[in-house]
Amino acid sequence: MDFELNEDQRMIKEATRDFAQEKLAPLAQEFDEKEKIPKEIYKELADLGYMGMLLPEKYGGSNLDFISYILAMEEFAKACAALEISISVHNSLVCDAIFHFATEKQKEKYLPRLAKGEWIGAYSLTEPSAGTDAGSLKTTAILKGDHFLVNGTKSFVSNGEIADVFIIFVLTNPEAKSKGISCLIVEKGTEGFSVGAREKKMGLRGSDTTELSFEDCKIPRENLLSEENKGFKLALTLLDPSRIAVGAQSIGIAQAAFDEALEYSKQRVQFGQAICNFQAIQFKLADMATQIEAARLLVYRAAYLKTKNQRCSIEAAMAKVFASEVANMVVNEAVQIHGGYGYMKEYAVERYFRDARVTEIYEGTSEAQRIVISRGLLR
Ligand SMILES: Cc1cc2nc3c(=O)[nH]c(=O)nc-3n(C[C@H](O)[C@H](O)[C@H](O)COP(=O)(O)OP(=O)(O)OC[C@H]3O[C@@H](n4cnc5c(N)ncnc54)[C@H](O)[C@@H]3O)c2cc1C
């Protein structure tokens, strides 16, 4: 057993921490208030290799192993969770999907531009009536000669507003239900395809979340990703890495909230002494730190299995559900340690509290993770 990161992994963690703390953390509050992340940031991230982290150099990627990717995601989330989710969707749901399932022609067309940050990616599985039950989606894509005719609405699409390339899941064989789902690559500006208004969210407000509408939209047949009617399997394959990434996001937010709470407890004086001298506060800090460390170990272990190309659906679900619930416990306690000030927007814990909530919901709710884990145990 080896708990040490290798030299490359340590370098990625440190370099990302330095960049994220210096450049992004000071802007996170502004992104939240303005509900916008300036697009130029993605170019800067691309120049540093963060827009094609898992891609081989051949496509302009950084060729990182999955553990390094997870370490970087944790550091980004610690600085700005809204930006982290945006680049995580781009890297692990879009670039990775194209890398693993596209034809060489599709890879050459999309991957270098995605890695250079010229194009941003979005991933769209959810629909208004298909959330946890993702296999029940209703958007149809009927093959008509050299194109699919797409009709329907997709919901809650991260990066919807800023993306140039969309990975969408559609029904190509409606009778076959989840076995009739295919995956298409859609480009911004395609006739019949429109992006709805930004959702007004509780947290991760810098990251945009939109609806997508398709009205008699013609998508060329050559934009099919993988095989027809194999889309649901593709979606499930992508879930493990993206759940581990939400685990990393959760520990990043939790660590940021813990650090603020620890510092505040040393500064805040009540009854003539710093509140960190009270055992009630010390025990909160002890529990928060212990839970974060446990969550981190689960996330890193799942990332390790993924790096080794081993099956990790149960471990990814355990890491996600545990880390997201720890994050919500920690941000809650961080607000408590700040007292009334924790409820005010001038303190970052207020934002962490809002940002953490969604980690128990997206990429499969906590209930969905427990279904995956228990099914695995009972199999
Ligand atoms: C900020 C944000 C960003 C998102 N980004 C994306 C994105 O980029 N792409 C994308 O495709 N999707 C995205 N989503 C969608 C997200 O993945 C879904 O919201 C999530 O899967 C839950 O689906 P739902 O909201 O329809 O809830 P529902 O499925 O309606 O669930 C409602 C409740 O019922 C419970 N429930 C449902 N089924 C069961 C069951 N069988 N057993 C027990 N309990 C059950 C759930 O756990 C939950 O508590 C995003 C969501 C948010 C909030």
The ligand as a Gaussian input file, in Angstrom:
#p B3LYP/6-31G(d) Opt

LIG

0 1
 C      -26.612000      22.895000     -11.301000
 C      -26.945000      21.656000     -12.087000
 C      -26.175000      21.320000     -13.183000
 C      -26.485000      20.181000     -13.940000
 N      -25.739000      19.907000     -15.060000
 C      -26.126000      18.889000     -15.865000
 C      -25.461000      18.668000     -17.115000
 O      -24.490000      19.370000     -17.465000
 N      -25.915000      17.692000     -17.924000
 C      -26.978000      16.905000     -17.574000
 O      -27.343000      16.025000     -18.349000
 N      -27.609000      17.066000     -16.384000
 C      -27.227000      18.055000     -15.535000
 N      -27.890000      18.259000     -14.344000
 C      -29.034000      17.404000     -14.005000
 C      -28.796000      16.476000     -12.825000
 O      -27.933000      15.435000     -13.179000
 C      -30.189000      16.010000     -12.326000
 O      -30.789000      17.133000     -11.710000
 C      -30.112000      14.846000     -11.388000
 O      -29.706000      13.678000     -12.057000
 C      -31.466000      14.567000     -10.689000
 O      -32.524000      14.556000     -11.597000
 P      -33.832000      15.438000     -11.297000
 O      -33.381000      16.812000     -10.986000
 O      -34.789000      15.275000     -12.419000
 O      -34.455000      14.818000      -9.977000
 P      -35.458000      13.547000      -9.892000
 O      -34.916000      12.407000     -10.645000
 O      -36.836000      14.013000     -10.216000
 O      -35.364000      13.232000      -8.341000
 C      -36.175000      13.859000      -7.343000
 C      -35.946000      13.128000      -6.038000
 O      -36.437000      11.769000      -6.151000
 C      -35.415000      10.851000      -5.815000
 N      -35.532000       9.640000      -6.620000
 C      -35.717000       9.533000      -7.960000
 N      -35.753000       8.248000      -8.330000
 C      -35.585000       7.513000      -7.199000
 C      -35.511000       6.108000      -6.914000
 N      -35.604000       5.177000      -7.866000
 N      -35.335000       5.717000      -5.624000
 C      -35.218000       6.633000      -4.639000
 N      -35.268000       7.977000      -4.839000
 C      -35.452000       8.406000      -6.108000
 C      -34.110000      11.605000      -6.123000
 O      -33.020000      11.043000      -5.442000
 C      -34.480000      13.016000      -5.662000
 O      -34.334000      13.099000      -4.270000
 C      -27.582000      19.365000     -13.565000
 C      -28.337000      19.703000     -12.437000
 C      -28.043000      20.834000     -11.700000
 C      -28.901000      21.168000     -10.519000

